[in-house]
Amino acid sequence: MQAPMQTQAPLRIQALPFASTLRFPLPFVVLPRTNRRPVRARCCAAGGGGNGNNPRPPAQKQRRSYPFDEIEPRWQRYWEENCTFRTPDEVDTSKPKCYILDMFPYPSGAGLHVGHPLGYTATDILSRYKRMQGFNVLHPMGWDAFGLPAEQYAIETGTHPKITTKRNIERFRSQLKSLGFSYDWDREISTTEPEYYKWTQWIFLQMLKKGLAYQAEVPVNWCPALGTVLANEEVVNGVSERGGYPVIRKPMRQWMLKITAYADRLLEDLDELDWPESIKEMQQNWISRSEGAELKFNVVSTRGWEQGVELPVYTTRPDTIFGATYLVVAPEHHLLPSLISEAQHESVEEYRELAARKSELERTDLQKEKSGVFSGSYAKNPATGEVIPIWVADYVLGSYGTGAIMAVPAHDSRDHKFALKYNIPIIRVVSPFDESCNLGEPYLGDGVMVNSSNSLSGLNINGLSCKDAASEVINWLERTGYGKKKVNYKLRDWLFARQRYWGEPFPVMYLDDTGEVVPLPENELPLTLPELDDFTPTGTGEPPLAKATSWVKTLDPTSGKPAKREMSTMPQWAGSCWYYLRFMDPKNSTALVDRAKERYWGPVDIYVGGAEHSVLHLLYARFWHKVLYDIGVVSTKEPFQCLINQGLILGEVEYTAWRDQEGRLVSAESISITGNHHQEKIPVDKVTKIGDFYVLKDNPDIRLVARAYKMSKSRGNVINPDDVVSEYGADSLRLYEMFMGPLRDSKTWSTGGIEGVHRFLGRTWRLIVGPPLPDGMYKDGTVATDDEPTFEQLHTLHKCIEKVVEEIEETRFNTGISAMMEFVNSAYK
């Protein structure tokens, strides 16, 4: 096995074998014993770095440092020329494997910021560590490069997304290589390459065969300005997250993937994964399995005459059926047009229009005031025989359950508020076991059924517990034909289409004469994107691909009939659902992945990325993996065995003072009681800390607020890693990010901190090669000797090795680095 820092000349560091431990976070620091020319110590300004919005004053004296600007480029060239980190196509499968993967980055035009290398450095340490232990290690990198940002940039500038994406990828790749990560670049892939998305299209066709891909008329978040459908998480306060454009809800025919068919397996198999419990809980809540009943309420006239229309509702509390005093349908419910009376038509249509401007998150916010409008229609409660009104309210979603609920205001908080607001009867049907409850509030707990009997319907559940009553009601529903037991999920089928250009084309067409969906033969994949010059929205709801008329109009290769291609494209999530498989076998032109390679390398052993991907990306990838498992493509039930979420790196601490209307400084603790104030940012050199508080140096009575913010261009607090590497070197950046604190915690960037670890590297360097000569040069060779170490030296060394090994295994890199620092201090003694 080739070590990450193997050289042609042997390393002679017998007196300091600790240096080999340093290689995990610090790949550049040790040089070969011979064949090294003298290098000059680099002198750097002690202040250095910073950003344009908060420049630091230059330091008053120079410092000496180890010559990273010569060491690091030399090793990078060596690794590239010798393919040091390349994993062979064929490996010795008798050896243990370790597949370590970073979450696929999107190559944005902004490039990396210092938050990106946090997870990348952690996986690099683990990869180097496992290689040195004799594992076959797979540690690749690629690009999740389809998506809306590149298309928006194309609309704004006229630059083809392909050109923008290629340029961004080149920048990201260059930045990552400058940081010395041990990726196998021979396996690099991009979701935008036809050789890759051929297999994304192939997976879609397999889902189509299994009935997991279908089309449906569904309410979507439509953004006219962007000309595309947005996912719920891409809509904030009724506008698009990108650009802030208005978003409306409207029905559109869309491709859907039946992820709900896998809901139970997605829940059950979480138990087998070594994932943070918080992430598992988020996935469980997103899927949210519930058991209840689906009931049928007959729509009736005001006189109780049945109208021949059944309104199905889903409830998790069938035991409370006697307390249902009204029904609620979602504004987008497909039956609503037939339920609206003439007198209520104008009011209902106005309400529907208002609801269409809200996101689902806004509509289901428990804190917002409930609103609704009477439809003008009624239904009969099958248990009580009572005629109850049908309301329209936006807190009910058309995509959940049946899109309609039976409202029980005595035992549901939302229903209770709604009933009070609109003066709807409230009937209590559950009494606490101890008979103690506030009659003015809804009772949500368990208890005994009361007011729950009707001789005409033949249902009597008085005196039963809630659980027993629910079972009895379900039996009665199935016996009388009014309903059935039902399992429901908050999880909804995946809306799998976007009205945009820059995405994977769907490998289907529609016959002109019948409209039948015809899949493209697999031997004709990939279906590539046509070239376009105009990426702007059509304004009609049609995707930009509608402009490629010669591409849209085609012939069915099987029947020869004229047809039209699908003009929507797949969402950005598609390509990132399975890339971990392609890394195992990236150049295979006949299969998605070779089965023997998948059996050896799968599943991913360690998967590292941000917690912001905890639901959608991970859930979608797990869903696709299970489909591929069912059709025999993969041998494991889950794609990612161990998941690690790295924390955020926040910008440098910002200090804020306040001034009153006369311009006088006001101490922070007085702000809440002194009226209107405006903020003022205070430079760090004017701030000092007294006790637990930060204050002005010139006026310690003025207390400041110190806060670190998430890095963003709008705040001007983004730290570019290129600048850090240029001044301090890649080892300093990597070491500092690991030393800042626990990997999983959020941390605050401090340039003063990186200066400290940079000095540590200089000390380590001088420990190996000796002090610089008077002219700043270093003599050839190292200070290593062939003398036998003392017991105390060995004890100190092995104590450090033991600690570092333990901390790497537990990903506690900061404490492992502390052990290294302690060792260097001991070694100097």
N, C-alpha and C positions, 0 to 999 in steps of 0.2 A: 504494500500500500504506500502511495506517495503522500508524505505529510504536506500540509499546506505551505510549509516554508522550506521544503527540501531544496538544496542547492548542490552544485557540482562539488564544491569544497566542503569537507565535514565541519560541523559546528563543534567547537571545543569550549564548552562552558561547564566543565566538570565541577568547578568550584561554585558555580551558580546555576545548577540545573533548574532552578526556579524560573529561569527565562523561558523555558519551554511552556510553562504554565501561562506565561504572559501572552502566548500566541493566540489564545482563544479570543480575547477582546482586542488584542493589539498585534495584528498580523505583520507589521513592518519592523518591529523594534530590534530584532536580532540580525546581525550581519554575519556572513561567512568568515571563517578564521583568516583565510589568505586571499590573495588576488583582489585586494580592495585598495583603491587609491585613497590617499588622505582626503578628508572632506573638511570644509570650513564650517565652523559653528555659525549658525544663522542668528543674527541679532534682530529682535523684534521690539516694536513699541509696546510698552507694558500695558497701555490702555487698550488700543486696538479694537476692531470689530464695531459693534453697535449697529444702528440703522439710521437712516436719514432723518427720521422724526425725533430721535433722541440721541444725538451724537455725544460721545464721551470725550472729555478733554484729553489731549495727548499726554502720555506719561512724561515724567520729568527725567527718567533715567532709562537706559537700555537694559535688556536682559539677554543672557545667553540661553540657547535652547539646543536640543539635539537636532541634527540636520534632516528633518522630515522631508524637506523639499527635494532632497536627493535620494533618500532611502525609499520613500513611498512610490514615486514613479518607476524606480528601478524594479521593485517587486511587482508592480502592476504589469510592466512589460514582460517580466519573466513568466508570470502566471499566464498571460495571454499567449505568449509564444509557445509555451510548453503545455497548454491546455491542462493546467494543474488540477483544476476542479471538474474536469469533464468526467461524467459517469459513462462508462462504455455502454454500447447498445446491448452487449451480452456480458453479464456479470457472473461471478461465481456464486451461484444460488445456494451453496452450502453455508455461506457466510450470513450472519444476521443483517437485516436491512433497517434503514431508518429514513423515512420519507418526511422531510421537513419543508413546509410550504408557507410562504407569505400570501395573504389575500391579494388577489389580482389588482394591481393599481390601475386607475384610470389616468392616462397620460395627459394631464391638463396643460394648457399653455403656460401656466405659472411655474411649472417645474416643481421640484421638491422644496419643501421647507423643513426646518429642523425636526418637526414632529414625525416625518416619514421614517428617518433612519432608526427611530427607537425600536420598533418591531423588527426591522431588517437586521439590526445589529444583534438582537437577541437570537434570531434564527441562525445568523452566521456563527455566533459563538457555539451554539448547539451542534451545528453541522461540522465545524472543525473538531469539536470535542468527540463526536461520534466517529469521525474518520480516524482519529488517532486511537480510538478504542478498537479499530478493526472492522467497523461496520461498512457495508456498502451504503453510501449516502446519496439520496436524490434530493437536490436543492436547486430547483430551477426558478426562472423568472420570465414573465410575459406580460401581456397588456390587454386589459379589458377596454377596447378602444372605440367601439361603437357608442353612440349616445348623442343626446340633444345638444350639449355645449358646442361640439364641433360643427353641428348643423346650423346652430344659431350664428356662429362665427362666419359660416359660409354665406348665410343670408345677409349679414351685415357688411361683409367685405368682398363677397364674390369669389373668395378662395375656396377651391374644392375641398371638402372634408378630408379626402384622401391625402391631400398635400399637407394640410394642417396636422393631421394625425401622425403622418410620417415624421414631420419635423418635431412634434412633441415627443414622440417615442425616442428619437435620436438624442434629444436633450436629456430625457429621463435616464436612458441607458448610459450616457456619458457621465451623468452625475453619480449614478450608482457605482460605476466602475471606479470613479475617483475616490470613492469611500472604501474601496478594498474588499467588497463583499465577495464571498466565494461561490457565486452562482455558476451553474453550468450553462453558459451562454449558447452552447450548441443546441440546446433544447428550447430556445426562446420561441414563443408563439404570440400571435396577435389574433384577436377574435375577428378582425376585419379582413384577414387574408382568405381568399376563396378556398384554399386548401384546408383551412380550419373550418369555416362555416359550412362547407360541404357536409360535415358530420353533424353540425347543429341542425341542418335541414333534414338529414337522415333520421335523427332522433325524433324530430317533429312528425315525420312520416310514420314512424313506428307507433307514436301516440295516436295518430289518426287511425291506423289499422286497429288499435285496441279500443277505440271509442273514447279515448281520453282527450282528444282534441275535437271541438265542435264549435258551431257558430250559434250565437244567441243575440237577441235584441236586449241590450242592457243599458241602464242609465250610467253615463260616464262623465268624468270631469273634462269638459271640452273647453280648450283655450283657443278662441278664435285668432288671437294675435300670434301664438306659436303654431297654430294650425295642427294641433295634435291633442290626443287624449293623454291626460296626466293621471298618474297613480295618486291615491289619497294622500300619501306622504309627500307628494310634490306640490300640494296645495296648502297654503297657509293663509288663514283669514280671508278666504274667498278669492285669493289671487295666486298666480303661479309663483313657486319658490324662486324660479329663475326669471328675472325680468319684472316681476310684480304685475303681471297682466291679469285682467279679470277672467274668472273661470265660471262657467255655468254648467249645470247638470242637464244633459239631454240624452235621449235614447239613441243608440247607434248599434248597428249589427257588427259584432266583433268576434274574433276568434277567442275561445276560452280553453283553458286546460283544466281538466277535472281533478284538481288536487284534493278535493273533498273525498274522493274515492280512497285516498290513502291516509285520511285523517287519523284513524285509529292506530295505524302502524307508525305514523309520525309521532304520535303521543307515546305509545308503548315502548318504542325502541330508544327513547331518550334515556331510559334507565341504564342502558348498556354503555353510555358515553361518558368519558372523562372530561366533562365540560363544567364551567362554573354554574353553580345552582341558580344564580340569578338569570343566566341565559336560558337554562332549561325552563325556568318559571315563565319567562317572557314568551317562549314558544308555546308552552302549555296554555297561557292566557290568550295568545293569538288564535290558537286552534279552538280552545274553549268548548269542550264536549259537554253537552247537557242532555238529560233524559226528561221527556215529558210526553205531551200528547198533542195530536193534531185533531182539532174539532171543526165540525161544519155548522155554521150558523146560517139559517135560511133568511134571505132578505124578504122583508114583508112591507106592506103598505102601512099607513098610519092606523088603519083599522085592523091590522093583523093578518091581512090576506097575503099568502105566499106569492112571490113574484117569479118563481122558477129559477132563481139565482142563488147559488150557495157560496158563502164567503168562508174559506178555510182559514183558521188561525192556529198558531203554534203557541203553547204555553208550557212552562216548566212547573206550573202549579195547578194541575187539573183538580186538585182537592178544593180549590177556591172557586169553582164554577158557579156556585150559588151567590157569590159576591160580585160577579161580573155585571156591572150596571151600564156599560157602554163598550163599543168596539172602536178601535182606531186603525185606520189604514194609512199607509205611507202615501205621500203626495204623488209618487211615481207608480202606484199600484195599477196593474193593467186593467182591473175591474172598475177603477174609480169613475171613468167616464160614464159607465152605465148606472152608477149610484148617485150621481149629482142630480138634484131636483132642479127644475127650471128657476125657482126662486133663489136658489143658492149658487147658481152657475157662475155669476160674476165674482162672488166672494171666493169661491173655491179656486177659480182660475187665477185670480190675483195672488192667492196664497201659494199656489203651486209655482208661480213665477218667482216669488220671493225665496221659496225653498230651493229652487234650482240654482240659486247663486251661493248656496252654502255648501261647504264640504261636509262629509260624513262625520268628521271629528267635531265640527262645530255643532252639528245637529244632535249629536249624542252626548254633548257636554252636560254632565249632571248638574253643574252649577248654573246653567243658563235658565232663564225664565221660560216655562213651557208655553207654547202657542199652538193654536189650532183653529179649525173652522168646521162647523156642522155641514155634513154632506147633503142633508135633506132626506136621507133614507134611514130605514130602521131594519133591525134583524130580531129574530126570536131566540132567546136563550133556551137551548133545548132542555136544560135541567129544570128551570123555573117556569117556562112558558111565557115569561114576561117579554114585552116588546121593548127593546133598548135602542138608543140612537147610535148611528155610525158617524164618527168624527174623522177628520183628516188632520194629522199632526206630523211635524217633521222629526219628532224624536223617535218615530218608527221608520225603519229603513226597508225599502223594497227588496234589498238584497239579502236580508236576514230572515230566516224562517219562511213564512208565507207572505211576508210584507204586511201582515195584519195581526193585531193582538186583541185578546179580550182583556179589558181594563178592570182591575179589582182595586179600587182606590183605598179600601180599608187595609190592604196588605201589600201595597207597593208605593214607594215614595214618589215616583214620577206621576203615577196615576192619581195619587192623593192630591198633589199640588194642582194637577190639571182639573180634577173634579171640583176642588174648592174654587178655582178661578172661574169655571164655567157653570157652577151651581148644579152639579150632577150628583145624584143620590150616592151615599156611601153606606154600604151594608157590611157589618162585621160578621165574619163567618168562622174565625179562629179565635179561641179564647186561650190565654196562657194557662199552663197547668196549675199555676198558683193564683190564677184569676187576677193578677195585678198588672195593669197596663194603663197608659195614658189614653183616654178615649179621644183626645184631640189630635193624636198622632197615629200614623199607620203602624200596625203591629206586624213585624217582619219575622218573628220567631216561630218556633214549633208550639204545638198546643193541641187542644181538643176542638173538633168541629161543632159549630152551633149554627142555628138558622139554616140548615142544609138538608131539607127534606121536602119532597113533593110527591104526593100520592099519584098525581096524573102521569108524571114521567116515570114513576116507579123507582126513583132513586132516593135513598135515605142513608146519609153518612154521619148523622148526628152522633156524637160521643166517640167517634173514631179519632185516632191520632192522625196527624197530617199525612204521614207515610202510608198508613193503612187506607186512609180515605182516597189518596191518589190512585192506589192500586184498584180500589173498588170503582172509582169513576172511570178508569181506563177499561175495566171489564164491562161496565155498563155501556160505554161508547161503542165498543166493538160488538156488543150484543145487539144494540139497537141500530147500528149503522151510522151513528153520529160522529164517529171518529175512530182513532186507533193510537196505539203507543208509537212514539216517535223519538228517535235520537237526532239531535240537531247539533250544528257546529257554528260557532261564530266565524270560523274560517270559511271563506267563500272561494269559489272557483277563480282561478287566476285569469284576469283579463290580459290576453297575450297578444295584443296588437297595438301599434302606434302609427299615427298618421304622419309619418316622417320618411325622409329619404335614407338617412344614414343608419341602416340596420340590415339585418339578414332578410332577404326576400323570402316570402313563403313559397314553398315548392308545390303550389297548387294552381289550378285554373278553373274557370267557369265556362261551361259550354254555352254558346250563344243561344242555341235553340231551346234548351231546357233549364239553364242556370245550374245544372248539376255540378257539384264539386268533383274535380278529377285530379288525383295526385300525379305529380311529375314522376315518370319512371326513375328508379334509383340510379340507373346507369347514365342518366342525363344530369346528375348532380355534379358540381354545384350549379345552381341557378344564380348567376352573378348579377350584380346591380348594373343597370345601364348608365352610361355617362350622361350627366345633366349639367347644364350651365345655370339654370334657374332653380333655386331651392326654396323659394318663397311659398307660403301657403297659397292654395288655390282660391281660398275664400268661399268655396262651395262645400267644404267638408271633405272633399276628395284629397287624398294624399298627393305630395309632389310627384310621385311616380306616374300619376295620371298624365303628366306632360310628356312622358316617354311613350308616345302613341305606338311607335313601331315595335317597342318592347312589350307593351300591354297586349296588343293584338297578336295572337299566335294561333297555332293549330295544335289540336290534341294529337300527340304522336301516335297514339294507339288507334283512334278512329279516323283521324284526318279532318275532324270537324273544326270549324272556326271556334275560337275560345278567347277569353280575356284572362290575363294573369291577375292574381291578387295584388292590389296596389298598396296595401298597408305593409309594414315591416315588423319584424319581431322586436320586442323590447330589449333594452340593454342587458337585462338580467339573463337573457338566453345564453349568450356565449360563456358567461361566467358560471353557469350551472354544472359544467362538466370538464373544465379546462385541466383540472388535476389529473384526469385520466389521460388526456392527450400528452401531458408531460412525460408519461411513462413510455410513450411510443410515438414521438412527434412527427416522424417522417413516413408513417405507414399510409400508403395510398389505397390499400384494399380493405382496411378495417379501421374502425374508430380507435381500437387498441388491441394489440395482440393479447390473446387470452392468457398465455403463459406469463407474459410480463405483468399483466394486471394481477394475476394470482400471487406473484412474488412481491410486487411493490405495494399493492393495496392492503388496507386503506391508508390514507395519509396519517402518519403517526403523530405529527405535531403541526397544528394549523394556527397561525398567529395573525391577528388583525384587530381592528377597532370594534368596540361594542356596538357601534352604530349599524353594523351588519348583522346584529344578533337575531333578527327575525327574518327579513325578506330573503336576502342572499342565502343564508344558511338553510332556511326552510325550503326554498325552491331547489337548491342543490340536492338536499336530502330527498325531495320528491322525485327528481329526475333519476337519482341514483337507484331508488327503489324500482322505478319503471325498468331501468336497464338491468337490474337484478332479476326482475320477473321474466325478461326475455333472454336471459342467459349471457348478457354482455359482461357483467361484473360478478364477482364471486362473494362479495361482502354485502351486508344489509345496509351499512352506513359508510359515508365517504370519509368522515373526519373523526378519528378516534379521540384525539386530545385537542381541546381548543383552549387557546390562551388569548385573552384580550389585553393588549397593552393600553396604558392610560394615555391621556392627552399631555402634550407639552404646551403649557400656556406661555404667552408672551411675558417679557420682563415686567416686573412689578411697576405699576404706574401710581404716581402720588397726586392726589387731588385736593385742592383747597377751595374754599367758597368765599365769595365777596357779596356783600349786601348791596342794596340799590344805590348807596352812596359810594360804592367801590371799596369799602373797608373789609379787610380780611375777617372771617368769622370762623371760630373753632368748630370742628366737625360735630362735637357732641351737642352743639346748640342749634343745629340746622333745623330740627323738627319743630322748633317753637319760635323761630324768628322771622318767618315769612318767606318772601321770594328771594332766591339767591341764584347766582350763576357760577358755574364751575371754572376752575383754572388749573391747568396741568402744571405741576412743579418739577423742575429738573432734579435729578437724583443728587447732584452735588450741593443742592440747597436744603437737603433733608438729613435729619439725624434721628436716632431712636433713643427715647428716654423711657426706661421701664418697658411697658408693653405697647407703647404708642410711638408713632412716627410724628415728628413735629418739624416746624421750620427751624433751621439753624439760627437764623437771625431773630426769631421771635418764638421761643419755645412754648408760649401760651397758645399758639395756633396749632391745634391738633389736625393732622391730615388723615385722609382715608387712603390706605394702601391696598391695591387690588391688582391681581393678574387676570388678563382676559384671554379668551381663545384667540389664537393667531388668525388675523384676517387682513386682507388688503385694505378694507375700509377703515380699520383702526390704525393701519400703518405700523403694526407691531410684528410683521412677519420677519423672521430671521432666515436668510438664505444660507443654506449649508455651503455653497460655493465660497462665500466670503469667509466662513469659519475655517474651511479646509485651507484656503489660501493663506490665512494668517497663522493658524495653529496646527494644521495637518489633520488628516483623517483619523489617525489614532487618537488624537486629543478629543475630537468630536465624539467618536464612538465611545471612548472611555468615559467621557463626561456624561453622556446620555445614560449609560449603564450605572453610573455612580450617583445620579441625581436622587434616586430613591427606588423603592420596589417597582418592578416592571409594570405591574397592573395598576399602579396609582397614578393620578394626575400630578404633574410636577410643574414648577415654574422655572423658566429659563433665566439664567444669570450668567452674564459674560464673565463676572468675577470668578464664578465657579469653574469655568473652563480654563481660566488662567491657572487655577490651582492644580488641576490634573495635568496640564501641560508642563508645569514645573516638576511634577512627579515623574513624568516621562523623561524629562531632562536628567533628573537624578538617576533614574534607572539606566539610561544610556551611558552616563558617565561611570556608573558602577561597573558596567561591562567593558567599556573601552578606555577608561581612565579619563583624567581631566584634560581639557584642551591645552595645547601649547601656547606660549605667549603670543604667537601670531594668529591665534584662533584656529589653527589646524589641529587635527587629531592624528596621533601617530598610528601606524598600521598595526593591526592585530588587536587582541583583547588583553585584559589583565588576568585572564584565566591561568591557573597553574595546575600542575599535576600532583600537588601536595594532597595528602590524605586530610579530609575535613575532620574537625574535632567532633566529639559527641554532642556538644552544645550546638555546633553549626548544623549537624544532621538533624537534631531534634527540632530546631527552629525551622529548618527547611521542610521536613516532613509534616510538621504541624500546619504549615502554610498549604502544602499540597493537599492534605486531608481536608482542610477547610474549603479550599477553592473547588475541589471535586464535589464536595457536598453541596455547596452553594450553586454550582452550575447545574447539578441534577435537579435542584429545587427552584431553579430560575431566580435565585436571590443574588443577582449579579453584583448589586451594590455592596453587600457584605463580603462577597468574595474579593472584590477590589480592595476593600478595607484590609483584608488579610494580606494582600500583596503589599500594600503600603507599609503595614507593620513589619513585614519581612524585610523590605528595603531598608527601613530604619535600623533593624537589627543587623543587617549585612554591613551597613556603613560602620557600625560599632566594632 
